[in-house]
């Protein structure tokens, strides 16, 4: 018998989405790295949430505040009881990122379309062009940020010093320090290369199949529990990447597919850590040893 994810109900298929295009209780949200994709073709009835312009404060490196998030949701026709289904490009990096931000502000009913845009296209399903659908304004009240799913640099500094679980989900070249950015992207963004001491390397791409869907429970168990030796009973596991989008995908895998009880996304990630004065950095293929905090 095939093992199930711990929370399979949070993943929906392209067929499920196709069956709910007219469901007034469902809002389909596309979030991409390529900001031009939505206009060129999106799922009928979907709205667009731009990770940078919509979810990020433009004056402070942080997410939009609680009131701005409430306004964003209301403007997209999302109310507190709306079921929000996220999908996007890049194997759902930004969809997972938007999902995580919605959880940060306490939205209860969040789902992810398994495989994102890639799976929708492979299934031969139609796109519609043009601007997003305008919905009646929703009624939305957000909660304060849920700090149980977000890690900050001081916490990460003490976490590594204690030798607690850290997962670096970037590419091997970024992890070792050979590269300062993802492959095929400009090599900029950090003054130091390498990884946070004690962090184990598990590139996000190992969690997904060629069609963009997540790998099976057995394959994920093999990757994270047997090969990487992460402890699903650990008090806290922290994942990071460069700016928090790839690690949002790994956060989703660990928390909802494998059922780790406490997982945080360090969204400051390497663009913060690799530019900080005085923090330790490890280089090479090995995690390295904890560095004491003075």
N, C-alpha and C positions, 0 to 999 in steps of 0.2 A: 504494500500500500504506500502511495506517495505521501511523504510528510507535507503537512500544510504549513504555510507561514503562520506566525502567531496571530497576526491580524490581517487575514486575507480579505476581510470586508473593506479595507481601505484602498484596495486596488480594483479598478474596474476595467473592463475590456472596451475595445472600440465599438463592439456590438452594443454593450450597455449604454455607451454614450449616444450611439445612433438611435437607440430606443427611447432616449430621454431628451431629445432635442427640443421638444415642445413642453416639457415638464416645467410648470411654473415654479416648482419648489427647487429646481436645479439651475445653477448658473455655471456655465462652462467658461473657464478662464485660461487664456493662452499667455504664456510668459516665455520669451525667447531671448537668446543672445543677439541674434540678427533682428534688429528692430524693423526691418523692411518685410519680413516674412508675412506678418499678419495681413498687411494690405494686399499682398500678392495672392493670398488664399488662406482662409481659416475655416474652422468648423462653423456651420450655420448656427447663428445665435450666440456665438462666443464673444466675450469681451476681452480686451487686451489690458494686461497690467505689465508695465515696463519696470523691470527690476531697479533701474537707475533713477528714472524720472518720477516714477510713482511711489516707490517704496523707500527711496533714500532721501534724507534731508539734504538739501542742496548747499547748506552753509556749514553744517557740522558733519563729520564722518560718523553717521549714525542713521538709524531708521527714522522714518517720519514718526512724529509723536502720536499719542493716542487719539487726539481730536482729529488730526489729519487722516489717520487710518479710518476713523469712523466716517469721515467725509468721502474718502476714496471708495469705501464699500457701498455707502449709500448711493453715490453717483453711478455705480455699476449695477444698481438694482439688487444689491445684496443686503439682506437683513440677517439678524442673528440666527434665524431658523432656516436659512437657505443652505442647501447642500451645494458646496462649491467643488467643482471637478477641475483639477489643474492638468494641463498638458503643455508641451513645448518642444523646442528643438534640442539638439545636443544631448539626446538620451534623457531628457527631462531634468537637466541641471537646474534651469531657472524655474521650472515648474516646482521642483522640490524646494527651491529657495523661497518661492512665493508661498508654498504650503507651510514652510517653517515659520515665515513671518506671520501668516494667519494664525498659526498655533501660538506664536509669541504673544499675540493679542487676544488669545482665548477663543478663537472661532472653533466651535465644536465639530461641525459637520464638514470635514475636508476629505476629499477623495483624490486619487491620482490615476489618470488614464495610463495603464501599463503600456510602455513602448512609445508614448508621446506621438509627435508628428510622424516619425519614421514608420511606426506600426500602422497609423491611419493610412499613410500612403501605400504601404505594402498590401493593405487590405483592399485597396482600390476604392476607397471611400471619397466622396466628393468634397471639394473646397468651394467656398463662396468668396468672391472678391469684394473689395471696397471697405467702407468704414464699418465700425462695429455697430451692433444693434443698440438702440437707445431704449432703456427700460425705465418704468416709473421708479422714482427715487425710493430706495429702501430705508428702513428704520434700523439704525445700528448703534449699539453701545459696546465699546470694546472694554476689555479688562486691562488692568495694569500689565506691563510686560511680565511674562512668565520666566523669571530668571533661572528656573530649573532646567531650561533647555538652551541657555546662552552662557558661554564662558567668556570671561574677560582676562586680560593679560596677566594680572596679578594672581588670579586663581590658577592660570596655566603655569605660571612660574613656580608656584608652590606645588602644583600637581606633579610636574616633572621632578622636582626635588624629592618628592615622596615616592617616586618610582611608580606612580599610578598609571593606569592605561591611557595612552595617547595613540591616536591613529593619524598618520599623514597619508592623505588620499591622492596626493599629486603624482605626477609621473616619476619614474625612477631617476631621470636626469635632474629634476628639481630637488628630489630628496637627497641625492648625494652631494648636491652643490655644484654640479657641472653646469646647470642652467638656472637662470633667474626667473624664468617664466615657462609657460607651457610650450611644448614643441609646436613649431609653426606660428608662434606668436612673437611679437617684438621682445627682445631680451632686455626688459626694463622692469622697474617696479620695486626692486629691493637692493640695498647696498651690500648685503651679505647673502651668500647662497648656503644651502645646507638644510638641516631640519632641527626641530626642537629636541634636545637630548631626551633619550628613552623612547621617542616616538617610533612606532613600528610602521613600516611602509606597506600599505595595501591600496594600490591605485584603484580609484573608483571604478575604472573600466572593467575590472575583474568581476564586478557585481552584475554586469548586464550581458545579455546575449547580442548576437549580431543584429537582430531585428529591433533592438532597443528595449525589449522587455527584461525584467529582472530574471536572474538565474533561479534555478529551483532551490527549495529549502535545503536539499541535500548538498548542492554545490556551495551554497552560502555557508552552511555549517562547516563544510570541508575547508573553505577559504579562511573564515574568521576564527573558528574554534580549533580546528585540527592543525592547520598550517601556521596560523599567526598566534595561536595560543591565547586569544582573548578570552577572558572569563565572563560568561554571560551573567554571573552573579556579582560582578564587581560593583562596588558602591557607586562609582562614577567612571564613565568612559568619555573622553573628549576627542572629537574629530576636528581636523582643520585642513585647509588647502591653501589657496592664495588669497581669496577674498570671501570665501564662505559658501560659494555656490556648489562646487563639487562635493564639499563636505556635507552640504544639506542632503545630497543624495545618499551618502554613506550614513548620515544620521537617520534617515528614513529606514534604511536597510536594518541597521542595528536595533532601532527602537521598535519598529512595527513589523518587520518581517522575521527578525530573530528574537524579539522580545527582551532585549536588554532593559533592565528596569530604569536606569538613569544614564542618559546620553546627552551631552551638550555639544553644540556647534560653536567653535571658536571662530566667529566671523571676522575678527581682526586678522586672523590667519597670517600668512607669510608676509603680506604687504605691511603688516604692522611689526611682526616679530623680527623680520629681516632688516628693518630700519631702526629698531630700538637701540638706544645706547645702553650698553652694559648688560644685556641679556646673553646667556650662553647659547652657542650654536654648535651643533655636531655636523661633521662632514663625513662622506663616505657611505658605504652600504649598510653599516651596522648602526643600531639605535643609539649606542653610546651609553654612558653612565649618567646617573642623576647628578646635577650640580647644585650644591648647597646654596641656599638663599641667605645672604647676610642680613 
